[in-house]
Amino acid sequence: MGAELLDVGRARPDDVVLAWEGRDVLAVRLPQLSESLDHILSAMERTYGGPLAGLDRRAKQTVVRTLEARGAFAVRHGVETVASALGVSRFTVYNYLNREKGA
């Protein structure tokens, strides 16, 4: 999902340093969560064969369920980002989420 492998000497405090047999060997820089959401949305567009805004309502509801399962709405401005990608309002995204919880 967009992680970057680094030499241990280039690691920042928020990078994940991996050790092998007690020795640091590699650092992994994870993308910001908002960047991960962009990657997920791009992958979903590839899966659906085009912009998510062109999908019908049922498919958009499926996308929202999938994104919720992947934690997309835990990201700051996640609902706004998803609403924009789907071509719907934030209110509609919340309705899709609430409809699923009520079912």
C-alpha positions, -999 to +999 in steps of 0.1 A: +000+000+000+028+024-008+054+016+019+090+025+011+120+003+021+150+023+034+185+017+047+185+017+085+206+049+086+179+068+068+151+058+093+131+085+110+115+080+144+081+071+129+096+044+106+094+007+114+129-008+118+131-045+112+158-066+130+172-100+122+191-119+148+194-089+170+207-065+143+187-037+126+187-046+089+160-026+072+136+003+078+101+006+064+084+040+059+047+036+059+026+061+040+003+085+058-031+070+062-046+096+039-022+084+011-032+048+018-069+058+012-059+073-021-041+040-030-072+020-020-095+042-040-072+039-071-072+001-067-110+000-065-113+021-096-090-004-114-112-032-101-144-015-112-129-004-145-133+033-142-142+062-119-162+052-089-185+082-095-199+063-126-211+033-106-248+027-098-261+031-062-258-005-053-222-007-064-214+025-045-229+009-014-206-021-019-176+002-022-185+020+010-189-014+028-155-025+015-139+008+025-154+006+060-140-029+064-105-015+054-107+013+080-111+041+054-134+061+077-109+061+106-088+085+084-092+122+090-115+135+062-121+099+051-158+104+045-152+135+025-125+118+004-148+088-003-178+110-010-158+130-036-145+098-053-181+084-054-196+117-066-220+118-037-224+139-006-210+131+028-246+127+039-251+099+013-220+081+025-232+083+061-266+069+049-248+040+032-229+033+064-260+035+086-281+014+062-255-014+065-255-012+103-293-012+104-295-043+082 
